[in-house]
Each structure stands twice: as C-alpha cells, then as structure tokens.
Amino acid sequence: MNETGLDAAILHQLAAGERGSAPIADALGEQKRTVQRYLAGLRARGLVESPSHGIWTLSGAGSRASLAAAVPEPPA
C-alpha cells in the first residue's frame, strides 16, 4: 500500500472510533511498527491524537480529512 493509501486507511479505521495501533495493523495487514510510524506522522500533521497511551482517535482536522477521503468532491 502506498503512503497516501495507508494514511487514508488508518484515518478510515479511526473514523469508526478510537483504537490501538495493534488492531489497526491487524485490520490493514500491516506491521504494528509501520502503523505506529504512520500514526506519528498523522499526529504531527494534526490529524490524529492519542489522549491515552496507545489509544488513537481522530482530531477535528482528522475527521474532516477522513470525510474528504471518503466522499468525492462534486464536479464543478
């Protein structure tokens, strides 16, 4: 899966609710370490947050990004 695809897949997983990195990795068929690295990148961009150790959730910006990835823009 490419970088953008994995970012979007992680955001999609978190759109269903808060999760740990291991269940996300299992659902996506990726290594936990890879998912953790992408989660750190998403956190640096303000899209996800970790309110408690090891549990991840979408931030407000992440919710909007997840929705934008799931719903195509209408034609101009």
Contacts in CASP RR format, 6 or more apart in sequence:
PFRMAT RR
TARGET T0000
AUTHOR 0000-0000-0000
METHOD contacts of the structure
MODEL  1
MNETGLDAAILHQLAAGERGSAPIADALGEQKRTVQRYLAGLRARGLVES
PSHGIWTLSGAGSRASLAAAVPEPPA
1 9 0 8 1.000
1 28 0 8 1.000
1 30 0 8 1.000
3 38 0 8 1.000
6 28 0 8 1.000
6 30 0 8 1.000
6 34 0 8 1.000
6 38 0 8 1.000
7 38 0 8 1.000
7 42 0 8 1.000
8 66 0 8 1.000
8 69 0 8 1.000
9 28 0 8 1.000
10 24 0 8 1.000
10 28 0 8 1.000
10 35 0 8 1.000
10 38 0 8 1.000
10 39 0 8 1.000
10 42 0 8 1.000
10 48 0 8 1.000
11 42 0 8 1.000
11 47 0 8 1.000
11 48 0 8 1.000
11 58 0 8 1.000
11 62 0 8 1.000
11 65 0 8 1.000
11 66 0 8 1.000
11 69 0 8 1.000
12 66 0 8 1.000
12 69 0 8 1.000
12 70 0 8 1.000
13 19 0 8 1.000
13 24 0 8 1.000
13 27 0 8 1.000
13 28 0 8 1.000
14 24 0 8 1.000
14 48 0 8 1.000
14 56 0 8 1.000
14 57 0 8 1.000
14 58 0 8 1.000
14 62 0 8 1.000
14 66 0 8 1.000
15 58 0 8 1.000
15 63 0 8 1.000
15 66 0 8 1.000
15 67 0 8 1.000
15 70 0 8 1.000
17 57 0 8 1.000
17 58 0 8 1.000
18 51 0 8 1.000
18 55 0 8 1.000
18 56 0 8 1.000
18 57 0 8 1.000
19 55 0 8 1.000
19 56 0 8 1.000
20 54 0 8 1.000
20 55 0 8 1.000
20 56 0 8 1.000
21 32 0 8 1.000
21 35 0 8 1.000
21 36 0 8 1.000
21 39 0 8 1.000
21 54 0 8 1.000
21 56 0 8 1.000
22 32 0 8 1.000
24 35 0 8 1.000
24 39 0 8 1.000
24 56 0 8 1.000
25 31 0 8 1.000
25 32 0 8 1.000
25 34 0 8 1.000
25 35 0 8 1.000
28 35 0 8 1.000
39 48 0 8 1.000
39 50 0 8 1.000
39 56 0 8 1.000
42 48 0 8 1.000
42 62 0 8 1.000
43 49 0 8 1.000
43 50 0 8 1.000
45 61 0 8 1.000
46 59 0 8 1.000
46 61 0 8 1.000
46 62 0 8 1.000
47 58 0 8 1.000
47 59 0 8 1.000
47 61 0 8 1.000
47 62 0 8 1.000
47 65 0 8 1.000
48 56 0 8 1.000
48 57 0 8 1.000
48 58 0 8 1.000
48 59 0 8 1.000
48 62 0 8 1.000
49 56 0 8 1.000
49 57 0 8 1.000
49 58 0 8 1.000
49 59 0 8 1.000
50 56 0 8 1.000
50 57 0 8 1.000
51 57 0 8 1.000
58 66 0 8 1.000
END
